[in-house]
Amino acid sequence: MATFHKVATLLSFTRAAAELKYAQSSVTAHIKALEESLEVNLFDRLGGRVELTEAGRRLLPYAEQMLALAGEARGAALGSEDPAGVLTVGSMESITSYRMPPLLEFFHHRHPALQIVLRPSLCAETCHALRQGMFDLGFLMEAETQHPGVQTEVLGSEPLTVVAAPGHPLTRAEKVTTDDLRATQVISAEAGCAYRELFEAELNDGTGESLPFLEFGTIESIKRGVAAGLGISLLPSVTVADSLESGTLVPLPWTIPFEVHTQIAWRRGKTLSREMRVFIDQTIKFLSEEYARRP
């Protein structure tokens, strides 16, 4: 059943074999034995692609429940109530680098048997991976809090700040307008980032054209580009707090007309394992306190 679950989430016998550390022939044998036992085909092999059959889709949630229960049973048999195993969590850079360190430190010391694997992922990718069972949990930073096939818990409203280099002309303005921002170069994260898309929509609104954004790969590279005078940027406030304090970046007085919410998410209808419940509960505790302190 564990082999079926892995193939079903990855839709690849080869990748499933690699992650399970089995020979691919063993994975094929496991699936064949399960199909013969159930007397149904669980996968369609379409050339180089693998897809779940209707029977396979019906079996998948039961496989998840059985594996979660098996993990709890194993812990109970060993007399241990401490979470153990692996949780795969999708998250964007701003959450991983600037919000999660205290939470990860807590799990490292209090639950050392629980391995948390962080996968870099934008929000749309995270939702897709959760629905497909590729991630156990994920973090989203979106204006919307309702997502098809995904259950979320809002952790807080994520403060945002427009920043510029100290010598940028807009730093001398008492108030910065949207037209002011349209007239300057914007440095941004890659497309697919929620606050970038909201910012871009605001700047493009009513102009009839799409303003060019200078895309940098990471938040740190964006901050360096802004500090070097290449343009201005909109970033989560927590990611620029140190730079604002040191004076390498300066906030611009633009009233941000939208809001994004940081959320922890999992697949809707999924049976939560003990490890997932512990992670969700502690995430809500730690990060809700972080957002209450702002930024």
Secondary structure, 3 states (H helix, E strand, C coil): CHHHHHHHHHCCHHHHHHHHCCCHHHHHHHHHHHHHHHCCCCEEEECCEEEECHHHHHHHHHHHHHHHHHHHHHHHHCCCCCCCEEEEEEECHHHHHHCCHHHHHHHHHHCCCEEEEEEECCHHHHHHHHHHCCCCEEEEEECCCCECCEEEEEEEEECEEEEECCCCHHHHCCCCCHHHHHCCCEEECCCCCHHHHHHHHHHHCCCCCCCCEEECCCHHHHHHHHHCCCCEEEEEHHHHHHHHHHCCCEECCCCCCCCEEEEEEEECCCCCCHHHHHHHHHHHHHHHHHHHHCC
